[in-house]
Amino acid sequence: MMSIRTLRQWLVFAVVTLVVGFAAGTVFAERQPHMQAALRALRNARQQLDVAEADKGGHRVKAIQLVSDAIREVEAGVRFDNKHQGE
């Protein structure tokens, strides 16, 4: 069984590791505020479409697919830019 001191040391190490990892990712990855705003808007749109009534002649389902595709494309664009910045 772990002592309280060992457990506390392990927890401190885990928290520090997470904070440093997050900070490193933030430093190296551009924030891209417009892409992040677009993602929030698209995710909100998909959430609204998900809870809308289904009687739309298939157009709601198609809209959900298109918005989901758009979300994936914006995410891919963010990843691409983060990977290729400074080139």
C-alpha positions in Angstrom: 0.0 0.0 0.0 1.3 3.5 -0.9 2.0 5.9 1.9 0.3 9.3 1.9 3.6 11.0 1.1 4.2 8.7 -1.9 0.7 9.2 -3.2 1.0 13.0 -2.7 4.4 13.0 -4.6 2.8 11.0 -7.4 -0.2 13.3 -7.7 2.1 16.4 -7.8 4.2 14.8 -10.5 1.1 13.9 -12.5 -0.4 17.4 -12.2 2.9 19.1 -13.1 3.3 16.7 -16.1 -0.2 17.6 -17.3 0.3 21.3 -16.9 3.7 21.3 -18.7 2.3 19.2 -21.5 -0.7 21.6 -21.9 1.6 24.6 -21.8 3.9 23.2 -24.4 1.0 22.4 -26.7 -0.3 25.9 -26.2 3.0 27.5 -26.9 3.6 25.6 -30.1 0.1 25.6 -31.4 -1.4 28.8 -32.8 -4.6 29.7 -31.1 -6.4 30.4 -34.4 -9.3 32.4 -32.8 -11.4 32.5 -36.0 -11.1 28.8 -36.6 -12.0 28.1 -32.9 -15.0 30.5 -33.2 -16.1 28.6 -36.4 -15.9 25.3 -34.5 -18.0 26.6 -31.7 -20.6 27.9 -34.1 -20.7 24.7 -36.1 -20.9 22.5 -32.9 -23.8 24.7 -31.7 -25.5 24.4 -35.1 -25.1 20.6 -35.0 -26.5 20.5 -31.5 -29.5 22.5 -32.5 -30.1 20.3 -35.6 -29.8 17.2 -33.4 -32.7 18.3 -31.1 -34.8 19.8 -33.9 -38.0 17.8 -34.9 -37.3 15.2 -37.6 -40.1 16.1 -40.0 -38.1 18.0 -42.5 -38.2 15.8 -45.6 -34.6 14.6 -45.0 -33.1 18.1 -45.1 -32.4 18.1 -41.4 -30.5 14.8 -41.7 -28.5 16.1 -44.7 -27.8 19.4 -42.8 -26.4 17.3 -39.9 -24.1 15.4 -42.3 -22.9 18.6 -43.9 -22.3 20.4 -40.6 -20.4 17.3 -39.3 -18.3 17.3 -42.4 -17.6 21.0 -41.9 -16.5 20.4 -38.3 -14.1 17.7 -39.5 -12.7 20.1 -42.2 -12.1 22.9 -39.7 -10.4 20.6 -37.3 -8.2 19.3 -40.1 -7.3 22.8 -41.1 -6.3 23.7 -37.5 -4.2 20.5 -37.3 -2.6 21.3 -40.6 -1.8 24.9 -39.6 -0.4 23.8 -36.3 1.8 21.2 -38.0 3.1 23.5 -40.7 3.4 26.9 -39.0 6.7 28.6 -39.6 7.3 26.8 -42.9 
